[in-house]
């Protein structure tokens, strides 16, 4: 389709069972409606996966989707989404990743990859210059993620390839195994690495030089330059370049929002040892940028002692510092960086890893885990050595690590109902390092998000704590503080969920395109129209974001997942003990229940089940879902 701009018009369809590779060529209207990312991925999953399929079986469908803007020479356009039925949650699985694979896939001639079936031996998919082939991956099966990248590059004789690959955790079906995009870039949540492992798919590798063609290239360049200029006077993005996401560590602990001792407290008295400043001063090794991005937020770290830390695996992000550091009462940034390196080498989500280890330690402290089950482990908070031991045991699925690898619900089922109090998750997806006891909007967002607790699916409370252009541009004009959870907070969750869902469909980075960042809402509309030649409005784009959320909830409903799963862990309803800024903070039960009901009604979903109504699906052009 020669009239398409900014996209290739080709979706690669791969059947691993038969080895067949085909190309789907959707009409331009399809791209305008679904855009890419998790929206396009969920479309293909709903249409290609039978209901109630085993997430680790051959009938699951896994997709790798950039967006219509991916690969352009402007900041924040490097990402891609990985989607499948999650083996961790049973819901739609969704995870995004930065780096360079997304642009490489687009330049190789394809807008997405859709994979079905299961290979009878390990394979990797090699995509180059409009062609694709399956190749034997037996020689890289079992290798860590960085070693996989090196070995495949050497085999192909290509130095400029990019890939999405898994490590041993994905091969061993650790339920929260992730997908490595680059050394410091991972599609971390919902166990997409385990889906790849179940299919014997070690990697998707891409190389090409087919750069995007635009309807109005000069306007695209101008918007890219505007973002670079905006960065010079930006606040948070400049902090990200200096320290990465670890910049917020001390601030969030100071406001009582930092996970400490298995999310039972919000302030860590030794948080200075985990700060971005400490990390940079002691083990810092520079920074990296995703393709074309001025922010350059990806930090690297390096050390030889007391822990060997390979800079190839990047530095711990804020979420990792929170969940492998404060959540375990560990204040040694080098130990946390080593644990992060091990998680990245094995290919495991650091959030769920930290939550599982914290659950184990607290259960052991309360004599709910027999000593014989953890023989040889010095299980206690504040012990970095047991953290490192357990990360490897989970990655290898050895000893108690085998149980932890299955996720918190499996842990509770195995060890008894009394341990449920210490399992801090939503839909079996561990809550991230922004405590909902303090950030009340996150309490609602974590509960209702289609793929479980996620801190990147809505804006946080701060957007309406002081009303400015970022809030008003989304129709938010009512100021609220952290402690409130009323209908205005619900409205904030709804509107910002639409916007963040739009960014995920477009595969744009929120550090560049989030509310109040480098670009404005008007910039986004202008850029899409200049790139594609369309005439979209901001209204149309927000409806695209809403469409993605509703597709994901409709998928969940088809799999038997409804409002009963939109619940928070018991811990967040109890006042946090002191000392610290979060003392006494908790989620009021009645306010939370009211907020969930109000959210369903604002979304035009069924009051009882939380399932999108037929009329809502019809309004969004999704009436086809009833047939699948």
C-alpha positions as CSV (number, residue, x, y, z in Angstrom):
1,X,0.0,0.0,0.0
2,X,2.2,2.8,-1.3
3,X,0.0,5.6,0.1
4,X,0.8,4.6,3.7
5,X,3.1,7.0,5.6
6,X,5.1,6.3,8.7
7,X,4.1,2.6,8.6
8,X,4.9,-0.4,6.4
9,X,1.5,-1.8,6.1
10,X,2.8,-5.3,6.9
11,X,2.3,-7.5,10.0
12,X,4.4,-10.6,10.2
13,X,2.4,-13.7,11.1
14,X,4.5,-16.7,12.4
15,X,3.2,-20.2,13.2
16,X,5.9,-22.0,15.2
17,X,4.1,-25.3,15.0
18,X,4.1,-25.5,11.2
19,X,7.0,-23.1,10.6
20,X,4.8,-21.1,8.3
21,X,5.5,-17.4,8.0
22,X,2.9,-15.1,6.3
23,X,2.2,-11.4,6.0
24,X,-1.0,-9.7,6.9
25,X,-1.6,-6.4,5.2
26,X,-4.3,-4.4,7.0
27,X,-6.0,-1.4,5.5
28,X,-4.9,2.1,6.6
29,X,-8.1,2.4,8.6
30,X,-7.0,-0.5,10.8
31,X,-3.8,1.4,11.8
32,X,-5.8,4.6,12.5
33,X,-8.2,2.7,14.8
34,X,-5.7,0.6,16.7
35,X,-2.4,2.5,16.2
36,X,-0.1,-0.3,17.5
37,X,1.3,-1.4,20.9
38,X,-1.0,-3.2,23.2
39,X,-4.1,-2.1,21.3
40,X,-3.0,-3.8,18.1
41,X,-1.6,-6.7,20.1
42,X,-4.9,-7.3,21.9
43,X,-6.7,-7.2,18.6
44,X,-4.7,-10.1,17.2
45,X,-4.9,-12.0,20.5
46,X,-8.7,-11.7,20.7
47,X,-9.0,-12.9,17.1
48,X,-6.3,-15.6,17.1
49,X,-6.5,-17.2,20.6
50,X,-9.4,-19.4,21.6
51,X,-11.1,-18.6,24.9
52,X,-9.7,-20.2,28.0
53,X,-6.5,-21.3,26.3
54,X,-3.6,-22.4,28.5
55,X,-1.2,-19.4,28.7
56,X,1.7,-21.8,28.5
57,X,0.2,-23.9,25.7
58,X,0.6,-23.6,22.0
59,X,-2.8,-21.8,21.5
60,X,-1.7,-18.7,23.3
61,X,-0.8,-15.8,20.9
62,X,2.1,-13.5,21.7
63,X,2.6,-10.2,19.8
64,X,5.5,-7.7,19.5
65,X,4.1,-4.3,18.5
66,X,5.7,-0.9,18.1
67,X,3.4,2.0,17.0
68,X,2.7,4.1,14.0
69,X,5.4,6.6,15.2
70,X,8.1,4.2,16.2
71,X,11.5,4.7,14.7
72,X,11.1,8.4,14.0
73,X,13.9,10.8,14.8
74,X,12.3,12.4,17.8
75,X,12.5,11.7,21.5
76,X,10.3,9.0,23.1
77,X,9.6,7.0,19.9
78,X,11.6,3.8,20.6
79,X,9.2,1.6,22.5
80,X,7.3,-1.6,21.7
81,X,4.7,-3.7,23.6
82,X,4.6,-7.4,24.2
83,X,1.2,-9.0,24.7
84,X,-0.2,-12.4,25.3
85,X,-2.4,-14.2,27.9
86,X,-0.4,-13.9,31.1
87,X,0.8,-17.1,32.8
88,X,1.1,-15.0,36.0
89,X,-2.4,-13.5,36.2
90,X,-4.6,-15.3,33.6
91,X,-5.5,-11.9,32.4
92,X,-4.3,-10.1,29.3
93,X,-0.6,-9.7,29.6
94,X,1.0,-6.4,28.7
95,X,4.5,-5.0,29.0
96,X,6.4,-2.2,27.3
97,X,10.1,-1.9,26.6
98,X,12.3,0.9,25.3
99,X,15.7,0.6,23.7
100,X,16.3,0.0,20.0
101,X,14.3,-3.2,19.1
102,X,11.1,-1.4,18.2
103,X,12.7,0.9,15.6
104,X,14.8,-2.0,14.2
105,X,11.6,-4.0,13.6
106,X,10.0,-1.1,11.8
107,X,13.1,-0.5,9.7
108,X,13.2,-4.2,8.8
109,X,9.9,-3.7,7.1
110,X,7.2,-4.8,9.6
111,X,4.8,-3.0,11.9
112,X,4.4,-5.9,14.3
113,X,5.0,-9.6,14.8
114,X,2.2,-12.1,15.8
115,X,3.4,-15.5,16.9
116,X,1.2,-18.6,17.4
117,X,1.9,-22.3,18.1
118,X,5.0,-24.0,19.6
119,X,8.2,-25.0,18.0
120,X,9.4,-28.6,18.6
121,X,12.9,-27.3,19.4
122,X,14.4,-23.9,20.4
123,X,14.3,-21.3,17.6
124,X,14.7,-17.6,17.0
125,X,13.0,-15.5,14.4
126,X,15.4,-13.5,12.2
127,X,13.8,-10.5,10.4
128,X,15.9,-8.5,8.0
129,X,15.1,-6.2,5.1
130,X,11.5,-7.3,4.5
131,X,12.3,-11.0,4.9
132,X,11.9,-13.4,7.9
133,X,13.1,-16.9,8.8
134,X,13.1,-19.3,11.7
135,X,16.6,-20.4,12.8
136,X,17.8,-23.1,15.2
137,X,18.4,-21.6,18.7
138,X,19.7,-24.8,20.4
139,X,23.2,-23.3,20.9
140,X,21.8,-20.3,22.8
141,X,19.2,-22.1,24.8
142,X,20.2,-21.8,28.5
143,X,22.3,-18.7,28.0
144,X,21.8,-15.5,29.9
145,X,20.3,-12.6,28.0
146,X,23.5,-10.7,27.3
147,X,25.2,-13.9,26.2
148,X,22.3,-14.6,23.9
149,X,22.6,-11.3,22.2
150,X,26.4,-11.8,21.7
151,X,26.1,-15.3,20.4
152,X,23.3,-14.6,17.9
153,X,25.2,-11.5,16.6
154,X,28.3,-13.6,16.1
155,X,26.3,-16.4,14.4
156,X,24.7,-14.0,12.0
157,X,27.8,-11.9,11.5
158,X,25.8,-8.8,12.1
159,X,26.9,-6.1,14.6
160,X,23.8,-3.9,14.2
161,X,21.0,-6.3,15.0
162,X,18.5,-5.7,17.8
163,X,16.5,-8.3,19.5
164,X,13.8,-9.2,22.1
165,X,15.1,-12.3,23.9
166,X,14.6,-14.4,27.0
167,X,17.0,-15.8,29.6
168,X,16.9,-19.1,31.5
169,X,13.9,-17.9,33.6
170,X,11.7,-17.7,30.5
171,X,12.9,-21.1,29.4
172,X,12.1,-22.5,32.8
173,X,8.7,-20.9,32.8
174,X,9.2,-18.6,35.8
175,X,5.7,-17.0,35.8
176,X,7.1,-13.5,36.0
177,X,9.9,-14.0,33.4
178,X,10.5,-10.9,31.3
179,X,11.7,-10.1,27.8
180,X,15.0,-8.3,27.3
181,X,15.0,-5.6,24.6
182,X,18.5,-4.4,25.3
183,X,20.9,-4.6,28.2
184,X,19.0,-2.1,30.4
185,X,15.6,-2.3,28.7
186,X,13.1,-5.0,29.7
187,X,9.4,-5.7,29.1
188,X,9.2,-6.6,32.7
189,X,5.6,-7.3,33.8
190,X,3.1,-10.1,33.5
191,X,5.4,-13.0,32.5
192,X,5.7,-12.5,28.7
193,X,9.2,-14.2,28.9
194,X,7.5,-17.4,30.1
195,X,5.2,-17.3,27.1
196,X,8.2,-17.1,24.8
197,X,9.8,-20.0,26.7
198,X,6.7,-22.1,26.4
199,X,6.8,-21.7,22.7
200,X,10.6,-22.5,22.5
201,X,11.1,-19.0,21.1
202,X,14.4,-17.7,22.4
203,X,14.5,-14.4,20.5
204,X,13.0,-12.2,17.8
205,X,15.9,-10.5,16.0
206,X,15.6,-7.5,13.6
207,X,17.8,-5.5,11.3
208,X,16.9,-3.1,8.5
209,X,17.5,0.4,7.1
210,X,13.9,1.2,5.8
211,X,13.5,4.5,7.7
212,X,9.9,5.9,8.0
213,X,8.6,8.1,5.2
214,X,6.4,11.0,6.3
215,X,3.5,13.0,4.8
216,X,5.1,16.2,6.1
217,X,8.7,15.5,7.0
218,X,9.5,19.2,7.8
219,X,6.8,19.4,10.5
220,X,8.0,16.1,12.0
221,X,11.6,17.5,12.2
222,X,10.3,20.7,13.7
223,X,8.4,18.9,16.5
224,X,11.5,16.8,17.2
225,X,13.6,19.9,17.5
226,X,11.0,21.4,19.9
227,X,11.3,18.4,22.2
228,X,15.1,18.9,22.3
229,X,14.7,22.5,23.1
230,X,12.1,21.8,25.8
231,X,14.5,19.4,27.5
232,X,16.9,22.3,28.2
233,X,14.4,23.9,30.6
234,X,12.7,20.8,31.8
235,X,12.7,19.7,35.4
236,X,12.1,16.0,35.9
237,X,13.5,14.9,32.5
238,X,16.8,16.6,33.4
239,X,16.8,14.8,36.7
240,X,16.3,11.5,34.8
241,X,19.3,12.2,32.6
242,X,21.4,12.8,35.7
243,X,20.3,9.9,37.9
244,X,17.7,7.9,36.0
245,X,14.5,7.0,37.8
246,X,16.5,6.5,41.0
247,X,16.3,10.3,41.3
248,X,12.9,9.9,43.1
249,X,14.1,7.5,45.8
250,X,14.7,9.8,48.7
251,X,11.7,12.0,47.7
252,X,9.2,9.2,47.7
253,X,10.6,7.8,51.0
254,X,10.2,11.3,52.5
255,X,6.6,11.4,51.5
256,X,5.9,8.0,53.0
257,X,5.4,6.3,49.7
258,X,8.5,4.1,49.5
259,X,8.0,0.3,50.0
260,X,9.6,-0.8,53.2
261,X,9.5,-4.1,55.0
262,X,7.1,-5.8,52.5
263,X,5.1,-2.7,51.8
264,X,4.0,-2.4,55.5
265,X,5.7,1.0,55.8
266,X,6.4,3.9,53.5
267,X,9.6,5.4,54.9
268,X,13.0,3.8,55.0
269,X,15.4,5.3,57.6
270,X,18.5,4.2,55.6
271,X,17.2,5.3,52.2
272,X,20.3,7.5,51.6
273,X,22.2,4.3,50.8
274,X,19.8,3.6,47.9
275,X,19.6,7.1,46.5
276,X,20.4,8.1,42.9
277,X,23.3,10.2,44.2
278,X,24.8,7.3,46.2
279,X,24.5,5.0,43.2
280,X,26.1,7.5,40.8
281,X,28.9,8.3,43.3
282,X,29.8,4.7,44.2
283,X,29.1,2.5,41.2
284,X,27.9,4.8,38.4
285,X,29.2,4.1,35.0
286,X,27.5,6.6,32.7
287,X,24.2,6.5,30.9
288,X,22.6,5.3,27.7
289,X,19.8,6.6,25.5
290,X,17.0,4.8,23.8
291,X,17.0,5.4,20.0
292,X,16.8,9.1,19.2
293,X,16.0,10.3,22.7
294,X,17.5,13.4,24.3
295,X,16.6,12.4,27.9
296,X,19.1,9.6,28.1
297,X,17.7,8.2,31.3
298,X,19.2,4.7,31.2
299,X,21.9,4.6,33.8
300,X,24.7,2.0,33.9
301,X,26.7,0.7,36.9
302,X,29.9,-1.2,37.3
303,X,31.8,-2.8,40.1
304,X,34.3,-5.6,40.8
305,X,33.9,-5.9,44.6
306,X,32.4,-6.7,46.9
307,X,29.9,-7.7,44.1
308,X,30.7,-8.1,40.4
309,X,28.3,-5.9,38.5
310,X,28.4,-6.0,34.7
311,X,27.4,-2.6,33.1
312,X,25.9,-4.6,30.1
313,X,22.8,-5.1,32.3
314,X,22.2,-1.5,33.1
315,X,21.4,0.0,36.6
316,X,18.5,-0.7,38.9
317,X,15.5,1.6,38.2
318,X,13.5,3.1,41.0
319,X,11.0,0.2,41.1
320,X,13.9,-2.2,41.5
321,X,15.5,-0.1,44.2
322,X,12.2,-0.1,46.0
323,X,11.3,-3.7,45.7
324,X,14.8,-5.3,46.1
325,X,16.1,-2.6,48.4
326,X,13.7,-0.9,50.8
327,X,11.1,-3.6,50.6
328,X,13.7,-6.0,52.0
329,X,15.2,-3.3,54.3
330,X,18.5,-3.5,52.4
331,X,20.4,-0.2,52.1
332,X,23.4,-1.4,50.1
333,X,23.0,-0.1,46.5
334,X,25.8,-2.3,45.3
335,X,23.9,-5.4,46.5
336,X,20.7,-4.2,44.9
337,X,22.6,-3.6,41.7
338,X,24.0,-7.1,41.8
339,X,20.5,-8.5,42.4
340,X,19.2,-6.4,39.5
341,X,22.0,-7.7,37.3
342,X,21.0,-11.3,38.1
343,X,17.4,-10.7,37.5
344,X,18.2,-9.1,34.1
345,X,20.6,-12.0,33.2
346,X,18.0,-14.6,34.0
347,X,15.2,-12.4,32.6
348,X,12.9,-11.8,35.6
349,X,10.6,-9.0,36.7
350,X,12.3,-7.3,39.7
351,X,9.0,-6.1,41.2
352,X,7.5,-9.6,41.5
353,X,10.9,-11.0,42.5
354,X,11.2,-8.5,45.4
355,X,7.6,-9.1,46.5
356,X,8.0,-12.9,46.5
357,X,11.2,-12.7,48.6
358,X,9.6,-10.2,51.1
359,X,6.6,-12.5,51.4
360,X,8.8,-15.5,52.2
361,X,10.8,-13.6,54.8
362,X,7.8,-12.2,56.6
363,X,6.1,-15.5,56.6
364,X,9.2,-17.2,58.0
365,X,9.4,-14.5,60.7
366,X,5.8,-15.4,61.7
367,X,6.6,-19.1,61.8
368,X,4.4,-19.9,58.8
369,X,7.2,-21.5,56.7
370,X,8.9,-24.6,58.1
371,X,12.6,-24.4,58.6
372,X,13.2,-27.5,56.5
373,X,11.7,-25.8,53.5
374,X,14.3,-23.0,53.6
375,X,17.3,-25.0,55.0
376,X,20.5,-23.1,54.8
377,X,19.0,-19.7,54.2
378,X,19.4,-16.9,56.7
379,X,15.9,-15.5,56.1
380,X,15.6,-12.0,57.6
381,X,15.0,-8.5,56.4
382,X,18.2,-6.5,55.8
383,X,20.3,-9.4,54.6
384,X,21.7,-8.8,51.1
385,X,23.2,-12.2,50.9
386,X,19.9,-14.0,51.1
387,X,18.5,-11.7,48.5
388,X,21.2,-12.8,46.0
389,X,20.8,-16.4,46.9
390,X,17.0,-16.3,46.4
391,X,17.3,-14.5,43.1
392,X,19.4,-17.3,41.7
393,X,17.2,-20.0,43.2
394,X,14.1,-18.4,41.6
395,X,16.0,-18.2,38.2
396,X,17.1,-21.8,38.5
397,X,13.8,-22.9,40.0
398,X,15.6,-24.7,42.8
399,X,14.5,-25.3,46.3
400,X,12.1,-22.7,47.7
401,X,12.8,-20.7,44.6
402,X,10.7,-23.1,42.6
403,X,7.6,-22.1,44.7
404,X,8.4,-18.4,44.5
405,X,8.8,-18.6,40.7
406,X,5.1,-19.4,40.4
407,X,3.9,-16.1,41.9
408,X,2.3,-15.1,45.2
409,X,-1.1,-16.8,44.7
410,X,0.6,-20.2,44.2
411,X,2.8,-19.4,47.3
412,X,-0.3,-18.8,49.4
413,X,-2.1,-21.9,48.0
414,X,0.9,-24.0,49.0
415,X,1.7,-22.5,52.4
416,X,-1.8,-21.8,53.7
417,X,-4.4,-19.0,54.0
418,X,-2.6,-17.4,57.0
419,X,0.2,-16.4,54.6
420,X,-2.2,-14.3,52.4
421,X,-1.8,-11.3,54.7
422,X,1.8,-11.0,53.5
423,X,1.1,-11.4,49.8
424,X,1.0,-7.9,48.4
425,X,-0.5,-8.1,44.9
426,X,-3.4,-7.4,42.6
427,X,-4.4,-10.2,40.2
428,X,-1.2,-12.0,41.2
429,X,0.9,-9.1,39.9
430,X,2.9,-7.5,42.7
431,X,2.1,-3.9,43.5
432,X,4.9,-1.5,42.3
433,X,7.0,0.8,44.5
434,X,4.4,3.6,44.8
435,X,2.4,2.7,47.8
436,X,-1.4,3.1,47.4
437,X,-1.8,3.8,51.1
438,X,-0.3,7.2,50.4
439,X,-1.1,7.7,46.7
440,X,-4.8,7.1,46.9
441,X,-5.4,7.3,43.1
442,X,-3.1,4.4,42.7
443,X,-5.3,2.3,45.0
444,X,-8.0,2.5,42.4
445,X,-5.7,2.3,39.4
446,X,-4.0,-0.8,40.7
447,X,-7.3,-2.5,41.4
448,X,-9.0,-1.9,38.1
449,X,-6.1,-2.1,35.7
450,X,-6.7,-5.0,33.3
451,X,-3.3,-6.7,33.8
452,X,-3.0,-6.1,37.6
453,X,-1.1,-3.5,39.6
454,X,0.8,-1.2,37.4
455,X,2.2,2.3,38.1
456,X,2.5,3.3,34.4
457,X,-1.2,3.0,33.4
458,X,-2.4,6.3,34.8
459,X,-1.0,9.6,36.0
460,X,-0.4,9.8,39.8
461,X,-2.2,12.1,42.2
462,X,0.2,15.0,41.7
463,X,-1.4,16.0,38.4
464,X,-4.4,17.4,40.4
465,X,-2.7,18.5,43.5
466,X,-1.9,21.8,41.7
467,X,-4.1,22.4,38.6
468,X,-2.0,23.4,35.6
469,X,-1.9,23.0,31.8
470,X,-1.2,19.2,32.1
471,X,-4.4,18.7,34.1
472,X,-6.6,21.2,32.2
473,X,-5.5,19.7,28.9
474,X,-7.2,16.5,30.0
475,X,-10.3,18.3,31.3
476,X,-9.3,18.0,34.9
477,X,-9.9,21.2,37.0
478,X,-10.7,20.1,40.5
479,X,-7.8,20.2,43.0
480,X,-7.4,17.3,45.4
481,X,-4.8,16.3,47.9
482,X,-3.1,12.9,48.5
483,X,-5.5,11.7,51.2
484,X,-8.7,12.1,49.1
485,X,-10.4,9.4,47.2
486,X,-13.6,10.8,45.8
487,X,-15.3,11.1,42.4
488,X,-12.8,13.7,41.2
489,X,-9.9,11.3,41.9
490,X,-11.9,8.6,40.0
491,X,-12.3,11.0,37.1
492,X,-8.6,11.7,37.1
493,X,-7.9,8.0,37.0
494,X,-10.3,7.5,34.0
495,X,-9.0,10.4,31.9
496,X,-5.4,9.8,32.5
497,X,-5.9,6.1,32.0
498,X,-7.2,6.9,28.5
499,X,-4.2,9.1,27.8
500,X,-1.6,6.6,29.1
501,X,-3.4,3.9,27.2
502,X,-3.0,6.0,24.1
503,X,0.7,6.4,24.7
504,X,1.0,2.7,25.1
505,X,-0.9,2.1,21.8
506,X,1.4,4.5,20.1
507,X,4.4,3.0,22.0
508,X,5.5,6.5,23.1
509,X,7.5,7.0,26.3
510,X,5.8,8.8,29.1
511,X,9.0,10.5,30.2
512,X,8.8,12.5,26.9
513,X,5.1,12.5,26.1
514,X,3.5,12.2,29.6
515,X,1.4,15.1,30.9
516,X,3.6,18.2,31.4
517,X,6.8,16.6,29.9
518,X,8.7,17.6,26.8
519,X,5.8,17.7,24.4
520,X,2.2,19.1,24.6
521,X,-1.0,17.4,23.7
522,X,-1.2,19.6,20.6
523,X,2.3,18.5,19.6
524,X,1.1,14.9,19.7
525,X,-1.8,15.6,17.4
526,X,0.4,17.6,15.0
527,X,3.1,14.9,14.9
528,X,0.7,12.0,14.1
529,X,-0.9,14.0,11.3
530,X,2.4,15.2,9.9
531,X,3.8,11.6,10.0
532,X,0.8,9.8,8.7
533,X,-1.1,12.3,6.6
534,X,-4.2,11.7,8.7
535,X,-6.4,14.4,10.2
536,X,-6.9,13.1,13.7
537,X,-8.1,15.2,16.6
538,X,-7.2,14.9,20.3
539,X,-10.7,13.5,20.9
540,X,-10.1,10.7,18.4
541,X,-6.8,9.8,20.0
542,X,-8.3,9.7,23.5
543,X,-11.0,7.4,22.2
544,X,-8.2,5.2,20.9
545,X,-6.8,5.0,24.4
546,X,-10.2,4.1,25.8
547,X,-10.6,1.5,23.1
548,X,-7.4,-0.3,24.2
549,X,-8.6,-0.4,27.9
550,X,-12.0,-1.8,26.9
551,X,-10.5,-4.5,24.6
552,X,-8.3,-5.7,27.5
553,X,-11.2,-5.8,29.9
554,X,-13.3,-7.6,27.3
555,X,-10.5,-10.2,26.9
556,X,-10.5,-10.7,30.7
557,X,-14.2,-11.1,30.7
558,X,-13.9,-13.8,28.1
559,X,-11.4,-15.6,30.3
560,X,-13.8,-15.4,33.3
561,X,-12.1,-12.5,35.1
562,X,-14.4,-9.8,36.4
563,X,-14.9,-7.4,39.3
564,X,-14.0,-10.1,41.9
565,X,-10.4,-9.6,40.8
566,X,-10.5,-5.8,41.2
567,X,-9.4,-6.0,44.8
568,X,-6.5,-4.8,46.8
569,X,-4.3,-6.8,49.2
570,X,-5.4,-6.7,52.9
571,X,-2.2,-4.9,53.9
572,X,-3.1,-1.6,52.3
573,X,-6.3,-1.1,54.3
574,X,-4.4,-1.1,57.6
575,X,-2.8,2.1,58.9
576,X,1.0,2.0,58.4
577,X,3.1,2.1,61.6
578,X,5.7,4.8,62.2
579,X,8.0,6.3,62.3
580,X,8.0,8.2,59.0
581,X,5.8,10.4,56.8
582,X,3.5,7.5,55.9
583,X,2.6,6.8,59.5
584,X,-1.2,6.1,59.8
585,X,-1.7,6.2,56.0
586,X,-4.1,3.5,54.6
587,X,-6.8,3.0,52.0
588,X,-10.3,3.5,53.6
589,X,-12.4,0.5,52.7
590,X,-15.6,2.3,52.1
591,X,-14.0,5.0,50.0
592,X,-12.3,2.4,47.9
593,X,-15.4,0.4,47.3
594,X,-17.3,3.6,46.3
595,X,-14.4,4.6,44.0
596,X,-14.5,1.2,42.2
597,X,-18.3,1.5,41.6
598,X,-18.0,5.1,40.5
599,X,-15.2,4.0,38.1
600,X,-17.3,1.3,36.5
601,X,-20.1,3.8,35.9
602,X,-17.9,6.4,34.5
603,X,-16.5,3.7,32.1
604,X,-20.0,2.6,31.2
605,X,-19.3,-0.9,32.4
606,X,-21.6,-3.2,34.3
607,X,-22.0,-2.1,37.9
608,X,-21.7,-5.6,39.3
609,X,-19.2,-7.4,37.0
610,X,-17.1,-4.5,35.8
611,X,-17.4,-5.9,32.3
612,X,-17.7,-3.4,29.3
613,X,-21.3,-3.0,28.3
614,X,-22.4,-4.0,24.8
615,X,-23.2,-0.3,24.1
616,X,-19.7,0.8,25.1
617,X,-18.1,-1.8,22.8
618,X,-20.5,-0.7,20.0
619,X,-19.6,3.0,20.6
620,X,-15.9,2.2,20.3
621,X,-16.3,0.1,17.1
622,X,-15.6,-3.1,19.0
623,X,-18.9,-4.9,18.5
624,X,-16.9,-7.6,16.7
625,X,-15.7,-8.8,20.1
626,X,-18.9,-10.6,20.8
627,X,-18.2,-13.0,18.0
628,X,-14.8,-14.1,19.3
